[in-house]
Each structure stands twice: as structure tokens, then as C-alpha cells.
């Protein structure tokens, strides 16, 4: 008499095991899976963007350091006697904002317009031509001194270099018309009215005491590392 109920319970358990999933359970599983995938993709994109920003920053620092070394390689007297364009007896401070000096990303910091046919060698794979704008500025110490050819009036030189680029961060997207060639140092200064959140840059500065050095190769040519 007890065998029948036992068989019925076993049959019920077997039927329940073969029943499968309801539509609601399937939809819930899909929703959970989708949310998980979206989260993973978002984290991966943020990680890649962070790595890209770090690589651009390191490349810009190398370019800025290269400019510092170029400044040190030229005689002190030449920096006082000529500006970056070779104009004699310049007024201080002077800079090279009137020209556009660019450097590629993942390439040598040279003044080559890689975007122009015939301007240089073929663009290496992975290199972004004209990715950075390089700006230099020179001033005298003490500030306001007018050397007018008298180098002894200058105690030291204050040299600044900026390496600027456009950050395509979706949080602060640049305007469609933004161009790296138009960037200026004030674009990365939060205290300036010209500050732009999509502009990024590296700023290095150094001071060089008057050592009376002259670059014999530059004397009479106005060569001060001009582009």
C-alpha cells in the first residue's frame, strides 16, 4: 500500500528535474549577463584610455627634455645675442609662438611636417604626425634687464618649454575645429581665461647661470637652436 505513493514522489521529482527554465528565469539570466559584460567593457575601455594618456605624457616629457638639452648645448652668449629665429639683440622675454613647431607621437622630436607629401620619410607604423606642439620661451634674470649686446648684465637665463596636445577624452571632448597648431601654454593653465579642459601639456623649466660660453659655430649666424 505504501509503494504507490513512493513511486509517485519519485516520478514527481524526475518530472521537476526535466521541467527546464521558465521564460522569466531566462530573461533574468540574460539581464544579469548583459550588465556584467557592459561593466567589463567599461572597465577595459577606462584602462586602455589611462594607459594611452600615460604613454602620451611620457612621450611629451621626452620631447620637453630634448628641448632642455638643446638649450644647454648652445652657448650662453648666443641665447642672449639672438632669439629663436636668429633676430639679433632681442627683447626679453622672447618665444617662438609666431612659428608652429610640431613633434610626432611615437617618433623623433623633429620639426618635420609628416602630413605633407615629400616633406620627409614615409610615416612609420603607429606614429601620429604633428601630434604635439612645442613652444619655447626665454627670459633673463634679473627680470627686466635689457642686455642690448652686453651679456655681462645678465646673471642667468630662465628657459621654459611646453609640449601641448589635444586630449580626446569623451568627458571633455574638444571642439571639432580644435587643432594642435593653435594651442598655447595658457590653454593648460587653470588660472588663465584661455584654459581649455581638453588641452593637455607638459611644462619643463630650467635656469642657466651666465657662464660666458659661446658656441663658435653659432657666432655670426644667429643660430640659437632655431627651427
Backbone as a chain_set.jsonl record, in Angstrom:
{"seq": "XXXXXXXXXXXXXXXXXXXXXXXXXXXXXXXXXXXXXXXXXXXXXXXXXXXXXXXXXXXXXXXXXXXXXXXXXXXXXXXXXXXXXXXXXXXXXXXXXXXXXXXXXXXXXXXXXXXXXXXXXXXXXXXXXXXXXXXXXXXXXXXXXXXXXXXXXXXXXXXXXXXXXXXXXXXXXXXXXXXXXXXXXXXXXXXXXXXXXXXXXXXXXXXXXXXXXXXXXXXXXXXXXXX", "coords": {"N": [[0.824, -1.215, 0.0], [2.109, 1.178, 0.487], [3.867, 1.46, -1.514], [2.973, 2.674, -3.856], [2.568, 5.521, -3.33], [5.294, 6.189, -2.898], [6.421, 5.697, -5.395], [5.083, 7.639, -6.832], [6.107, 9.981, -5.688], [8.802, 9.823, -6.513], [8.462, 9.929, -9.278], [7.435, 12.493, -9.479], [9.633, 14.02, -8.672], [11.456, 13.462, -10.739], [10.093, 14.525, -12.919], [10.094, 17.204, -12.243], [12.841, 17.723, -12.404], [13.248, 17.598, -15.123], [11.87, 19.679, -16.069], [13.0, 22.187, -16.878], [13.789, 25.717, -17.58], [11.901, 28.63, -16.759], [10.408, 31.285, -18.747], [10.762, 33.75, -17.494], [12.959, 33.249, -15.841], [14.951, 32.804, -17.754], [15.067, 35.336, -19.026], [15.874, 36.925, -16.869], [18.428, 35.887, -16.434], [19.683, 36.649, -18.815], [19.645, 39.441, -18.543], [21.303, 39.823, -16.281], [23.701, 38.778, -17.274], [24.19, 40.57, -19.39], [24.54, 43.01, -18.02], [26.875, 42.419, -16.635], [28.732, 42.064, -18.737], [28.716, 44.622, -19.901], [29.813, 46.113, -17.801], [32.4, 45.002, -17.638], [33.432, 45.701, -20.159], [33.38, 48.497, -19.949], [35.234, 48.96, -17.88], [37.521, 47.956, -19.121], [37.819, 49.726, -21.283], [38.284, 52.108, -19.895], [40.696, 51.473, -18.69], [42.393, 51.127, -20.915], [42.285, 53.732, -21.961], [43.513, 55.136, -19.884], [46.086, 54.038, -19.97], [46.859, 54.908, -22.505], [46.873, 57.702, -22.148], [48.947, 57.909, -20.285], [51.113, 57.022, -21.823], [51.211, 59.028, -23.786], [51.864, 61.182, -22.164], [54.418, 60.451, -21.209], [55.845, 60.431, -23.619], [55.651, 63.132, -24.324], [57.106, 64.275, -22.238], [59.655, 63.317, -22.825], [60.158, 64.693, -25.203], [60.133, 67.352, -24.274], [62.337, 67.251, -22.525], [64.315, 66.809, -24.378], [64.34, 69.308, -25.641], [65.278, 70.869, -23.54], [67.898, 69.886, -23.328], [68.853, 70.697, -25.811], [68.828, 73.449, -25.427], [70.833, 73.721, -23.48], [72.996, 72.954, -24.971], [73.74, 75.018, -26.613], [75.739, 77.972, -26.716], [75.846, 80.291, -23.946], [76.058, 83.042, -24.485], [75.048, 83.221, -27.065], [72.314, 82.739, -26.762], [71.584, 85.091, -25.545], [72.275, 86.983, -27.421], [70.811, 86.442, -29.751], [67.454, 85.68, -30.786], [65.096, 82.885, -30.957], [64.575, 82.784, -33.65], [66.763, 83.829, -34.805], [67.009, 86.566, -34.749], [68.865, 89.46, -34.067], [69.96, 90.96, -30.918], [67.588, 90.635, -29.165], [64.416, 91.484, -27.589], [63.529, 90.799, -24.225], [61.055, 88.991, -22.35], [61.462, 86.439, -24.902], [59.883, 84.341, -27.375], [58.775, 81.486, -29.369], [56.244, 81.531, -30.452], [55.256, 82.619, -32.748], [55.825, 80.952, -34.785], [55.093, 77.604, -35.878], [55.921, 74.796, -34.278], [56.073, 71.41, -34.419], [55.796, 68.043, -33.158], [55.957, 64.532, -33.634], [53.904, 61.848, -32.304], [55.21, 58.949, -30.872], [57.553, 59.101, -32.347], [60.639, 60.654, -33.539], [61.607, 63.749, -31.973], [61.395, 66.0, -34.064], [61.367, 68.766, -36.358], [59.39, 68.26, -38.596], [56.978, 68.227, -41.088], [55.047, 65.751, -41.274], [52.683, 65.257, -42.512], [52.631, 66.366, -44.984], [53.09, 65.58, -48.352], [56.173, 64.362, -49.483], [57.612, 65.746, -47.608], [59.181, 64.399, -45.831], [60.473, 61.237, -44.696], [58.549, 58.188, -45.31], [55.659, 57.762, -43.218], [56.203, 56.113, -40.225], [54.804, 52.987, -39.039], [52.181, 53.279, -36.671], [52.904, 55.812, -35.799], [51.913, 59.156, -35.014], [51.628, 61.903, -36.859], [52.518, 65.357, -36.276], [51.421, 65.54, -33.683], [51.986, 66.82, -31.309], [52.436, 70.187, -30.121], [55.23, 72.272, -29.815], [56.487, 74.684, -27.703], [58.647, 77.342, -26.926], [60.208, 79.518, -24.491], [62.146, 82.289, -23.496], [63.789, 84.068, -20.901], [65.384, 86.693, -19.029], [67.474, 86.928, -16.109], [68.433, 89.269, -13.76], [64.901, 89.978, -13.998], [63.622, 92.062, -16.554], [65.94, 93.283, -17.369], [67.755, 94.866, -19.955], [69.777, 93.678, -22.185], [71.001, 94.501, -24.636], [73.188, 93.684, -26.151], [75.168, 93.56, -24.24], [76.306, 91.101, -22.51], [77.16, 90.743, -19.93], [75.376, 91.98, -18.245], [73.452, 90.183, -17.693], [72.552, 87.855, -15.345], [71.59, 85.256, -15.353], [69.739, 82.848, -17.346], [66.359, 82.1, -17.902], [64.672, 79.397, -18.966], [61.872, 78.071, -20.594], [59.82, 75.361, -21.646], [57.097, 74.068, -23.398], [55.113, 71.273, -24.133], [52.446, 70.521, -25.984], [49.189, 69.048, -26.446], [46.125, 67.658, -27.837], [43.546, 66.301, -25.987], [41.454, 63.654, -26.482], [39.254, 63.007, -24.779], [36.182, 61.615, -23.904], [34.763, 62.745, -21.809], [35.455, 65.444, -21.678], [35.199, 66.533, -24.452], [37.03, 67.787, -27.25], [36.386, 70.709, -29.327], [35.183, 70.373, -32.71], [36.683, 71.877, -34.455], [39.131, 72.166, -33.265], [42.656, 72.415, -33.25], [45.955, 71.196, -33.013], [47.996, 72.894, -33.718], [47.21, 75.405, -32.969], [47.336, 75.584, -30.251], [48.277, 77.054, -27.125], [50.453, 77.886, -24.353], [48.817, 78.922, -22.283], [46.47, 77.527, -22.489], [46.596, 75.262, -20.9], [46.696, 76.163, -18.373], [45.018, 76.377, -15.464], [44.334, 78.76, -14.178], [44.129, 80.647, -16.098], [42.257, 82.664, -18.425], [42.131, 81.554, -20.873], [42.11, 78.866, -20.539], [41.591, 75.435, -21.401], [39.768, 72.503, -20.969], [40.214, 70.252, -22.52], [42.717, 70.42, -23.482], [46.017, 69.322, -23.124], [49.251, 69.112, -21.548], [52.846, 69.28, -21.103], [55.141, 70.879, -19.021], [58.327, 72.077, -18.729], [61.033, 73.59, -16.995], [64.027, 75.472, -16.663], [66.968, 76.942, -15.202], [69.798, 78.745, -16.179], [72.987, 79.666, -15.326], [75.052, 82.536, -16.009], [77.66, 81.627, -17.785], [79.399, 82.622, -19.551], [79.876, 81.289, -21.918], [80.389, 80.568, -25.39], [79.16, 79.571, -28.519], [81.044, 78.602, -30.995], [80.325, 77.811, -33.536], [77.96, 79.047, -33.872], [78.388, 81.749, -33.805], [77.9, 84.794, -35.381], [75.998, 83.744, -37.026], [73.55, 83.685, -35.934], [72.461, 81.44, -34.811], [70.537, 79.775, -32.606], [69.53, 77.385, -31.928], [67.3, 77.555, -33.436], [64.247, 76.764, -35.206]], "CA": [[0.0, 0.0, 0.0], [2.974, 2.35, 0.558], [4.743, 1.507, -2.689], [2.44, 3.6, -4.863], [2.965, 6.911, -3.021], [6.74, 6.351, -3.087], [6.661, 5.805, -6.837], [4.569, 8.924, -7.273], [7.069, 11.024, -5.297], [9.964, 9.717, -7.405], [8.062, 10.412, -10.606], [7.311, 13.946, -9.392], [10.969, 14.619, -8.66], [12.022, 13.309, -12.083], [9.414, 15.485, -13.799], [10.584, 18.543, -11.898], [14.214, 17.854, -12.895], [13.218, 17.725, -16.573], [10.974, 20.781, -16.434], [13.761, 23.26, -17.508], [13.677, 27.058, -17.02], [10.777, 29.446, -17.216], [10.798, 32.46, -19.539], [11.239, 34.792, -16.576], [14.31, 32.894, -15.404], [15.857, 33.028, -18.883], [15.225, 36.783, -19.2], [16.681, 37.424, -15.766], [19.814, 35.477, -16.678], [20.211, 37.492, -19.891], [19.87, 40.782, -17.997], [22.487, 39.76, -15.417], [24.873, 38.574, -18.141], [24.428, 41.809, -20.139], [25.108, 44.001, -17.097], [28.251, 42.013, -16.343], [29.561, 42.339, -19.915], [28.861, 46.082, -20.033], [30.757, 46.546, -16.777], [33.747, 44.577, -18.014], [33.858, 46.52, -21.296], [33.632, 49.854, -19.466], [36.498, 48.931, -17.14], [38.597, 47.751, -20.082], [38.0, 50.974, -22.026], [38.913, 53.077, -18.998], [42.091, 51.054, -18.506], [43.113, 51.44, -22.147], [42.412, 55.183, -22.052], [44.512, 55.555, -18.905], [47.394, 53.653, -20.496], [47.166, 55.791, -23.638], [47.23, 59.009, -21.596], [50.271, 57.791, -19.667], [52.099, 56.935, -22.902], [51.34, 60.358, -24.386], [52.563, 62.029, -21.202], [55.844, 60.088, -21.209], [56.422, 60.89, -24.881], [55.775, 64.587, -24.237], [58.211, 64.562, -21.32], [60.909, 63.08, -23.557], [60.339, 65.801, -26.145], [60.493, 68.536, -23.49], [63.7, 67.066, -22.048], [65.167, 67.009, -25.559], [64.474, 70.752, -25.836], [66.161, 71.354, -22.477], [69.259, 69.537, -23.706], [69.23, 71.575, -26.919], [69.106, 74.759, -24.826], [72.134, 73.647, -22.81], [74.065, 72.687, -25.939], [74.096, 76.274, -27.276], [76.45, 78.886, -25.83], [75.043, 81.261, -23.202], [76.075, 84.336, -25.169], [74.195, 83.168, -28.256], [70.927, 82.874, -26.325], [71.357, 86.499, -25.229], [72.504, 87.806, -28.607], [69.807, 86.179, -30.793], [66.289, 84.925, -30.347], [64.957, 81.568, -31.576], [64.518, 82.926, -35.103], [68.017, 84.407, -35.281], [66.969, 88.029, -34.737], [69.878, 89.932, -33.105], [69.593, 91.861, -29.816], [66.14, 90.504, -28.942], [63.804, 91.939, -26.348], [63.172, 89.686, -23.339], [61.224, 87.601, -22.796], [61.095, 86.119, -26.282], [59.401, 82.972, -27.556], [58.628, 81.107, -30.771], [54.829, 81.335, -30.737], [54.93, 83.095, -34.09], [56.003, 79.828, -35.698], [54.479, 76.377, -35.381], [56.852, 73.678, -34.199], [55.328, 70.223, -34.006], [56.542, 66.799, -32.989], [55.04, 63.393, -33.738], [53.771, 60.88, -31.218], [55.928, 57.732, -31.251], [58.541, 59.434, -33.363], [61.694, 61.55, -33.067], [61.15, 65.126, -31.828], [61.994, 66.795, -35.131], [60.44, 69.705, -36.989], [59.044, 67.751, -39.92], [55.543, 68.122, -41.315], [54.876, 64.424, -41.853], [51.42, 65.182, -43.24], [52.818, 66.908, -46.324], [53.815, 64.661, -49.238], [57.524, 64.756, -49.844], [58.265, 66.516, -46.545], [60.108, 63.541, -45.097], [60.349, 59.814, -44.97], [57.201, 57.652, -45.075], [55.271, 57.73, -41.806], [56.345, 54.772, -39.631], [53.564, 52.447, -38.476], [51.86, 53.644, -35.298], [53.273, 57.182, -35.471], [50.918, 60.176, -35.3], [52.35, 63.129, -37.207], [52.033, 66.642, -35.759], [50.56, 65.264, -32.53], [52.323, 67.779, -30.257], [53.021, 71.49, -30.437], [56.338, 72.588, -28.913], [56.641, 76.132, -27.534], [59.778, 77.719, -26.068], [60.244, 80.909, -24.039], [63.402, 82.651, -22.848], [63.781, 85.328, -20.171], [66.649, 86.995, -18.354], [67.499, 87.163, -14.667], [67.156, 89.744, -13.217], [63.841, 90.26, -14.949], [63.546, 93.445, -16.99], [67.229, 93.76, -17.873], [67.858, 94.998, -21.413], [71.206, 93.484, -22.424], [71.46, 95.306, -25.782], [74.517, 93.232, -26.552], [76.059, 93.447, -23.086], [75.955, 89.843, -21.862], [77.51, 90.802, -18.507], [74.23, 92.466, -17.484], [72.551, 89.056, -17.455], [73.074, 86.9, -14.368], [71.174, 83.907, -15.728], [68.638, 82.736, -18.294], [65.251, 81.235, -17.5], [64.165, 78.759, -20.186], [60.664, 77.267, -20.439], [59.352, 74.642, -22.834], [55.797, 73.411, -23.268], [54.718, 70.314, -25.159], [50.994, 70.574, -25.88], [48.434, 68.185, -27.34], [44.677, 67.625, -27.644], [43.079, 65.073, -25.35], [40.131, 63.295, -26.997], [38.523, 62.351, -23.695], [34.745, 61.87, -24.098], [34.229, 63.554, -20.713], [35.678, 66.832, -22.081], [35.579, 66.425, -25.867], [37.444, 69.049, -27.887], [35.53, 71.107, -30.452], [35.566, 69.768, -33.985], [37.661, 72.729, -35.134], [40.369, 72.269, -32.481], [43.88, 71.987, -33.93], [47.11, 71.255, -32.121], [48.845, 74.019, -34.117], [46.734, 76.653, -32.36], [47.458, 75.521, -28.795], [49.234, 77.955, -26.478], [50.648, 77.46, -22.956], [47.719, 79.335, -21.409], [45.373, 76.558, -22.591], [46.711, 74.241, -19.863], [46.801, 76.864, -17.092], [43.655, 76.526, -14.926], [44.086, 80.124, -13.713], [44.058, 81.526, -17.26], [40.959, 82.747, -19.099], [42.238, 80.754, -22.097], [42.207, 77.445, -20.182], [40.695, 74.504, -22.078], [39.885, 71.201, -20.299], [40.62, 69.203, -23.459], [44.126, 70.639, -23.831], [46.96, 68.723, -22.189], [50.601, 69.561, -21.82], [53.968, 69.104, -20.182], [55.911, 72.112, -18.901], [59.603, 71.963, -18.038], [61.704, 74.871, -16.852], [65.373, 75.378, -16.105], [67.71, 78.197, -15.102], [71.208, 78.567, -16.535], [73.807, 80.805, -14.916], [75.923, 83.12, -17.031], [78.988, 81.019, -17.755], [80.212, 83.276, -20.563], [80.196, 80.377, -23.014], [79.991, 80.925, -26.747], [79.172, 78.486, -29.491], [81.799, 79.139, -32.134], [79.614, 77.503, -34.764], [76.788, 79.903, -33.97], [78.787, 83.149, -33.861], [77.723, 85.422, -36.659], [74.948, 83.095, -37.815], [72.262, 83.823, -35.266], [71.934, 80.116, -34.531], [70.253, 79.531, -31.198], [68.634, 76.233, -31.912], [66.051, 77.942, -34.098], [63.715, 75.708, -36.053]], "C": [[0.849, 1.252, 0.0], [3.861, 2.482, -0.668], [4.273, 2.541, -3.697], [2.8, 5.054, -4.545], [4.458, 7.16, -3.224], [7.068, 6.501, -4.557], [6.186, 7.161, -7.365], [5.527, 10.07, -6.912], [8.292, 11.013, -6.195], [9.648, 10.264, -8.792], [7.941, 11.932, -10.614], [8.659, 14.635, -9.402], [11.616, 14.541, -10.035], [11.41, 14.31, -13.048], [9.902, 16.906, -13.54], [11.99, 18.768, -12.426], [14.252, 18.075, -14.395], [12.41, 18.936, -17.029], [11.693, 21.901, -17.171], [13.513, 24.596, -16.827], [12.451, 27.762, -17.574], [11.304, 30.635, -18.014], [11.353, 33.571, -18.649], [12.666, 34.522, -16.114], [15.327, 33.131, -16.516], [16.115, 34.513, -19.084], [16.082, 37.383, -18.097], [18.151, 37.079, -15.957], [20.449, 36.344, -17.755], [20.53, 38.889, -19.381], [21.134, 40.813, -17.145], [23.746, 39.618, -16.259], [25.219, 39.859, -18.885], [25.07, 42.871, -19.25], [26.568, 43.674, -16.79], [29.175, 42.353, -17.507], [29.79, 43.833, -20.085], [29.858, 46.614, -19.018], [32.189, 46.205, -17.119], [34.288, 45.431, -19.153], [34.196, 47.935, -20.846], [34.959, 49.937, -18.72], [37.671, 48.794, -18.094], [38.873, 49.026, -20.868], [38.682, 52.019, -21.16], [40.383, 52.751, -18.783], [42.926, 51.403, -19.73], [43.317, 52.941, -22.298], [43.469, 55.702, -21.089], [45.92, 55.223, -19.384], [47.812, 54.56, -21.649], [47.587, 57.171, -23.142], [48.632, 58.984, -20.982], [51.365, 57.742, -20.727], [52.297, 58.285, -23.574], [52.1, 61.297, -23.466], [54.055, 61.736, -21.199], [56.528, 60.563, -22.49], [56.623, 62.403, -24.87], [56.921, 64.991, -23.315], [59.556, 64.352, -22.004], [61.2, 64.219, -24.53], [60.78, 67.06, -25.405], [61.928, 68.437, -22.978], [64.698, 67.243, -23.182], [65.395, 68.498, -25.804], [65.378, 71.365, -24.766], [67.619, 71.071, -22.825], [69.748, 70.394, -24.868], [69.572, 72.972, -26.41], [70.488, 74.776, -24.182], [73.282, 73.509, -23.797], [74.533, 73.942, -26.656], [74.739, 77.214, -26.268], [75.532, 79.916, -25.18], [74.94, 82.583, -23.956], [75.162, 84.359, -26.386], [72.717, 83.307, -27.888], [70.582, 84.332, -26.013], [71.405, 87.352, -26.494], [71.428, 87.638, -29.668], [68.612, 85.447, -30.191], [66.209, 83.612, -31.111], [64.954, 81.627, -33.102], [65.775, 83.545, -35.679], [68.014, 85.918, -35.362], [67.951, 88.553, -33.691], [69.291, 90.897, -32.077], [68.092, 91.8, -29.514], [65.695, 91.161, -27.648], [63.38, 90.713, -25.536], [61.876, 89.998, -22.598], [60.881, 87.444, -24.279], [60.69, 84.651, -26.362], [59.314, 82.663, -29.047], [57.171, 80.796, -31.109], [54.449, 81.761, -32.148], [55.165, 82.035, -35.162], [55.349, 78.602, -35.069], [55.507, 75.259, -35.454], [56.081, 72.48, -33.665], [56.264, 69.029, -33.88], [55.549, 65.651, -33.059], [54.974, 62.579, -32.456], [54.347, 59.555, -31.712], [56.861, 57.987, -32.424], [59.576, 60.375, -32.789], [61.173, 62.973, -32.973], [61.835, 66.041, -32.826], [60.926, 67.678, -35.747], [60.186, 69.274, -38.424], [57.541, 67.654, -40.023], [55.293, 66.812, -42.044], [53.595, 64.315, -42.672], [51.539, 65.693, -44.662], [53.601, 65.935, -47.195], [55.185, 65.211, -49.593], [58.255, 65.512, -48.763], [59.278, 65.685, -45.781], [59.924, 62.102, -45.5], [58.907, 59.355, -44.774], [56.912, 57.534, -43.583], [55.4, 56.316, -41.269], [55.023, 54.281, -39.062], [53.388, 52.85, -37.01], [52.199, 55.075, -34.926], [52.159, 58.147, -35.865], [51.634, 61.478, -35.614], [51.688, 64.359, -36.601], [51.089, 66.461, -34.569], [50.769, 66.295, -31.424], [52.713, 69.127, -30.865], [54.061, 71.81, -29.372], [56.541, 74.103, -28.897], [57.779, 76.404, -26.566], [59.687, 79.19, -25.685], [61.528, 81.15, -23.257], [63.254, 83.992, -22.139], [65.109, 85.481, -19.437], [66.42, 87.148, -16.858], [68.683, 88.1, -14.387], [66.17, 90.145, -14.305], [63.824, 91.752, -15.288], [64.854, 94.021, -17.494], [67.194, 93.818, -19.401], [69.329, 94.874, -21.776], [71.76, 94.363, -23.534], [72.893, 94.963, -26.165], [75.492, 93.068, -25.415], [75.641, 92.229, -22.261], [76.206, 89.904, -20.363], [76.362, 91.324, -17.646], [73.285, 91.34, -17.08], [73.203, 88.095, -16.471], [72.774, 85.458, -14.761], [70.047, 83.994, -16.741], [67.611, 81.747, -17.748], [64.591, 80.699, -18.771], [62.96, 77.886, -19.849], [60.345, 76.576, -21.752], [58.038, 73.965, -22.49], [55.617, 72.444, -24.435], [53.22, 70.099, -24.993], [50.344, 69.6, -26.851], [46.96, 68.214, -26.975], [44.283, 66.267, -27.088], [41.65, 64.787, -25.812], [39.371, 62.453, -25.965], [37.035, 62.647, -23.861], [34.123, 62.695, -22.981], [34.358, 65.046, -21.009], [36.106, 66.839, -23.549], [35.992, 67.773, -26.437], [36.469, 69.428, -28.988], [36.061, 70.534, -31.756], [36.659, 70.568, -34.692], [38.985, 72.834, -34.394], [41.551, 71.695, -33.258], [45.06, 72.159, -32.987], [47.993, 72.458, -32.452], [48.44, 75.329, -33.47], [46.848, 76.656, -30.839], [48.522, 76.486, -28.295], [49.365, 77.52, -25.018], [49.491, 77.814, -22.029], [46.553, 78.345, -21.447], [45.424, 75.492, -21.507], [46.869, 74.852, -18.472], [45.395, 77.093, -16.536], [43.324, 77.936, -14.46], [43.924, 81.105, -14.864], [42.655, 81.511, -17.864], [40.945, 81.905, -20.371], [42.299, 79.256, -21.806], [41.152, 76.617, -20.918], [40.851, 73.124, -21.438], [40.332, 70.077, -21.212], [42.068, 69.376, -23.927], [45.011, 70.056, -22.733], [48.364, 69.195, -22.532], [51.583, 69.201, -20.729], [54.78, 70.395, -20.196], [57.176, 71.833, -18.101], [60.294, 73.318, -18.048], [63.082, 74.647, -16.251], [66.005, 76.766, -16.093], [69.183, 77.904, -15.365], [71.988, 79.833, -16.176], [74.69, 81.27, -16.063], [77.332, 82.545, -16.883], [79.908, 81.602, -18.819], [80.536, 82.422, -21.76], [79.661, 80.897, -24.33], [80.085, 79.69, -27.624], [79.828, 79.021, -30.752], [81.079, 78.908, -33.441], [78.434, 78.437, -34.979], [77.148, 81.362, -34.121], [78.64, 83.683, -35.264], [76.63, 84.803, -37.497], [73.581, 83.291, -37.19], [71.656, 82.514, -34.902], [71.771, 79.928, -33.043], [69.343, 78.319, -31.068], [67.31, 76.538, -32.556], [65.569, 76.833, -35.001], [64.084, 75.912, -37.492]], "O": [[0.381, 2.302, -0.439], [4.533, 3.498, -0.845], [5.091, 3.212, -4.325], [3.297, 5.757, -5.425], [4.844, 8.238, -3.677], [7.896, 7.331, -4.932], [6.819, 7.751, -8.241], [5.738, 10.994, -7.697], [8.774, 12.071, -6.6], [10.456, 10.966, -9.399], [8.286, 12.589, -11.595], [8.839, 15.676, -10.034], [12.274, 15.496, -10.45], [12.105, 14.877, -13.892], [10.097, 17.699, -14.461], [12.316, 19.874, -12.855], [15.197, 18.682, -14.899], [12.279, 19.189, -18.226], [11.077, 22.535, -18.027], [13.09, 24.648, -15.672], [12.026, 27.521, -18.704], [12.493, 30.953, -17.964], [12.31, 34.25, -19.022], [13.48, 35.439, -16.007], [16.435, 33.602, -16.258], [17.26, 34.916, -19.29], [16.92, 38.248, -18.355], [19.023, 37.899, -15.67], [21.611, 36.736, -17.636], [21.56, 39.462, -19.736], [21.947, 41.728, -17.272], [24.752, 40.272, -15.983], [26.393, 40.211, -19.006], [26.016, 43.547, -19.656], [27.4, 44.577, -16.699], [30.274, 42.868, -17.3], [30.904, 44.27, -20.375], [30.67, 47.479, -19.346], [33.092, 47.016, -16.916], [35.449, 45.842, -19.133], [35.182, 48.513, -21.303], [35.722, 50.884, -18.911], [38.704, 49.438, -17.907], [40.031, 49.374, -21.097], [39.561, 52.739, -21.632], [41.219, 53.652, -18.704], [44.039, 51.914, -19.601], [44.387, 53.384, -22.713], [44.235, 56.603, -21.43], [46.841, 56.025, -19.226], [48.979, 54.936, -21.757], [48.546, 57.748, -23.653], [49.405, 59.928, -21.144], [52.423, 58.347, -20.557], [53.426, 58.653, -23.9], [52.892, 62.118, -23.929], [54.87, 62.659, -21.187], [57.661, 61.042, -22.45], [57.641, 62.9, -25.35], [57.63, 65.958, -23.596], [60.492, 65.121, -21.787], [62.343, 64.655, -24.666], [61.691, 67.757, -25.85], [62.66, 69.427, -22.993], [65.795, 67.763, -22.977], [66.506, 68.912, -26.135], [66.154, 72.277, -25.055], [68.48, 71.93, -22.634], [70.918, 70.775, -24.913], [70.502, 73.605, -26.909], [71.229, 75.748, -24.329], [74.412, 73.9, -23.5], [75.612, 73.944, -27.249], [74.338, 77.254, -25.105], [74.558, 80.36, -25.788], [73.862, 83.169, -24.053], [74.57, 85.39, -26.706], [71.952, 83.928, -28.627], [69.442, 84.76, -26.191], [70.663, 88.326, -26.621], [71.148, 88.577, -30.413], [68.741, 84.699, -29.222], [67.141, 83.256, -31.833], [65.289, 80.648, -33.768], [65.867, 83.768, -36.886], [68.907, 86.507, -35.971], [67.884, 88.137, -32.535], [68.279, 91.555, -32.319], [67.404, 92.817, -29.603], [66.491, 91.367, -26.732], [62.927, 89.714, -26.095], [61.626, 91.153, -22.254], [60.107, 88.224, -24.834], [61.094, 83.831, -25.537], [59.724, 83.467, -29.884], [56.884, 79.926, -31.931], [53.435, 81.313, -32.683], [54.752, 82.202, -36.31], [55.086, 78.576, -33.866], [55.91, 74.831, -36.536], [55.503, 72.539, -32.58], [57.368, 69.016, -34.423], [54.417, 65.782, -32.594], [55.884, 62.624, -31.629], [54.029, 59.092, -32.807], [56.943, 57.194, -33.362], [59.418, 60.852, -31.665], [60.369, 63.38, -33.811], [62.756, 66.775, -32.469], [59.734, 67.38, -35.671], [60.72, 69.871, -39.36], [56.891, 67.07, -39.156], [55.322, 66.758, -43.274], [53.441, 63.373, -43.449], [50.636, 65.476, -45.47], [54.685, 65.505, -46.802], [55.329, 66.379, -49.956], [59.409, 65.893, -48.959], [60.163, 66.247, -45.136], [59.3, 61.793, -46.515], [58.12, 60.056, -44.139], [57.804, 57.243, -42.787], [54.771, 55.401, -41.799], [54.2, 55.093, -38.64], [54.325, 52.773, -36.215], [51.825, 55.527, -33.844], [51.532, 57.986, -36.912], [52.197, 62.099, -34.712], [50.47, 64.408, -36.431], [50.076, 67.152, -34.466], [49.837, 66.61, -30.685], [53.247, 69.195, -31.973], [53.813, 71.644, -28.177], [56.74, 74.724, -29.941], [57.869, 75.775, -25.512], [59.164, 80.009, -26.44], [61.944, 80.315, -22.455], [62.679, 84.935, -22.683], [65.852, 84.517, -19.254], [65.316, 87.455, -16.408], [69.817, 87.772, -14.736], [66.556, 90.592, -15.385], [63.992, 92.597, -14.409], [64.876, 95.143, -18.0], [66.662, 92.919, -20.053], [70.065, 95.857, -21.689], [72.854, 94.913, -23.405], [73.701, 95.843, -26.463], [76.558, 92.483, -25.608], [74.742, 92.311, -21.424], [75.546, 89.202, -19.598], [76.375, 91.129, -16.43], [72.419, 91.525, -16.226], [74.289, 87.577, -16.734], [73.583, 84.557, -14.538], [69.474, 85.06, -16.969], [67.96, 80.698, -17.205], [64.022, 81.461, -19.554], [63.015, 77.064, -18.934], [60.568, 77.126, -22.83], [57.89, 73.366, -21.425], [55.933, 72.768, -25.58], [52.775, 69.559, -23.981], [50.866, 69.35, -27.938], [46.587, 68.736, -25.924], [44.635, 65.225, -27.639], [40.743, 65.581, -25.564], [38.914, 61.346, -26.251], [36.653, 63.814, -23.951], [33.062, 63.289, -23.175], [33.483, 65.83, -20.64], [37.265, 67.125, -23.85], [35.368, 68.791, -26.138], [35.79, 68.558, -29.534], [37.252, 70.248, -31.881], [37.464, 70.008, -35.437], [39.886, 73.533, -34.859], [41.453, 70.62, -33.85], [45.15, 73.146, -32.257], [48.668, 72.988, -31.569], [49.235, 76.268, -33.422], [46.486, 77.645, -30.201], [49.537, 76.709, -28.955], [48.472, 76.851, -24.497], [49.213, 77.077, -21.083], [45.732, 78.329, -20.53], [44.402, 74.87, -21.215], [47.143, 74.14, -17.506], [44.651, 77.914, -17.072], [42.148, 78.282, -14.354], [43.613, 82.275, -14.638], [41.956, 80.499, -17.827], [39.878, 81.578, -20.89], [42.514, 78.458, -22.719], [39.996, 77.02, -21.048], [41.97, 72.616, -21.369], [40.787, 69.04, -20.727], [42.576, 68.554, -24.689], [44.769, 70.281, -21.547], [48.635, 69.62, -23.655], [51.213, 68.868, -19.603], [55.071, 70.94, -21.261], [57.113, 71.408, -16.948], [60.154, 74.093, -18.994], [63.279, 73.747, -15.435], [65.629, 77.645, -16.868], [69.741, 76.94, -14.842], [71.686, 80.923, -16.66], [75.028, 80.502, -16.963], [78.088, 82.922, -15.987], [81.044, 81.157, -18.984], [81.398, 82.793, -22.557], [78.631, 81.569, -24.388], [80.991, 78.871, -27.474], [79.228, 79.804, -31.489], [81.199, 79.712, -34.365], [77.959, 78.61, -36.101], [76.301, 82.157, -34.527], [79.174, 83.12, -36.219], [76.353, 85.293, -38.592], [72.561, 83.084, -37.847], [70.445, 82.441, -34.694], [72.752, 79.921, -32.3], [68.488, 78.261, -30.185], [66.307, 75.881, -32.277], [66.368, 76.046, -35.509], [63.712, 75.106, -38.345]]}, "num_chains": 1, "name": "protein.A"}
